[in-house]
Amino acid sequence: MSIIFYAVSEKSSTVSESGSCAGTGSGEQTAAARVELQKVSEASSWLPIANIIAQALIFISSCCNPFIYYLSSPNFREFSALFLTLL
């Protein structure tokens, strides 16, 4: 992400006095590129939080599955009773 930001900031820093950017077009295009970069940057800042939430949901699901199986499946109930007596 920082490489993209560096590339856009380098191109936008070469704006001439007429308002055009060297090799990229008008100053409006450069401003639009900065806005798009900011949107991508803000969206990617939520990725770690989304990852933490996803991991928590996976963990909770893994913890609840044996209880759900025990309540819904007679075969699992029999196997778990047998397994617990062998412990």
C-alpha positions in Angstrom: 0.0 0.0 0.0 2.8 2.4 0.8 4.4 1.8 -2.6 1.1 2.9 -4.3 0.9 6.0 -2.1 4.6 6.8 -2.8 4.0 6.5 -6.6 0.9 8.7 -6.6 2.5 11.3 -4.3 5.6 11.5 -6.5 3.5 12.0 -9.6 1.4 14.6 -7.9 4.4 16.5 -6.6 5.6 17.2 -10.1 2.7 19.5 -10.9 3.7 22.4 -13.2 2.6 26.0 -12.8 -0.1 25.5 -15.4 -1.8 22.9 -13.2 -1.0 19.9 -15.2 1.0 17.0 -13.9 4.0 15.6 -15.7 2.9 12.5 -17.5 -0.5 12.0 -15.8 -2.8 14.7 -17.2 -4.6 17.5 -15.5 -4.5 18.5 -11.9 -8.1 17.3 -11.5 -6.9 13.8 -12.5 -4.2 14.0 -9.8 -6.7 15.1 -7.2 -9.1 12.3 -8.2 -6.2 9.9 -7.9 -5.5 11.2 -4.4 -9.1 10.8 -3.4 -9.2 7.2 -4.8 -6.0 6.4 -2.9 -7.5 7.8 0.3 -10.6 5.6 -0.2 -8.5 2.5 -0.7 -6.3 3.4 2.3 -9.3 3.9 4.6 -10.9 0.7 3.4 -7.7 -1.3 4.0 -7.5 0.1 7.6 -10.6 -2.0 8.4 -9.0 -5.2 7.2 -7.3 -6.1 10.5 -10.5 -5.5 12.5 -12.5 -7.6 10.0 -9.9 -10.4 10.4 -10.2 -10.4 14.2 -14.0 -10.5 14.0 -13.8 -13.4 11.5 -11.4 -15.3 13.7 -13.6 -14.8 16.7 -16.6 -16.1 14.8 -14.7 -19.2 13.6 -13.6 -19.9 17.2 -17.1 -19.5 18.6 -18.5 -21.8 15.8 -15.9 -24.4 16.6 -16.8 -24.3 20.3 -20.6 -24.6 19.7 -20.5 -27.3 17.1 -20.1 -30.3 19.5 -23.1 -29.1 21.5 -25.2 -28.6 18.4 -24.3 -32.0 17.1 -25.1 -33.6 20.5 -28.6 -32.1 20.5 -29.4 -32.8 16.9 -27.8 -36.3 16.2 -28.6 -39.5 18.0 -25.6 -41.2 16.5 -23.3 -38.4 17.8 -25.0 -38.7 21.2 -24.3 -42.4 21.4 -20.7 -42.0 20.2 -20.0 -39.2 22.6 -21.4 -41.2 25.5 -19.2 -44.2 24.6 -16.2 -41.9 24.1 -16.7 -40.3 27.5 -17.0 -43.6 29.3 -13.7 -44.7 27.8 -11.9 -41.7 29.2 
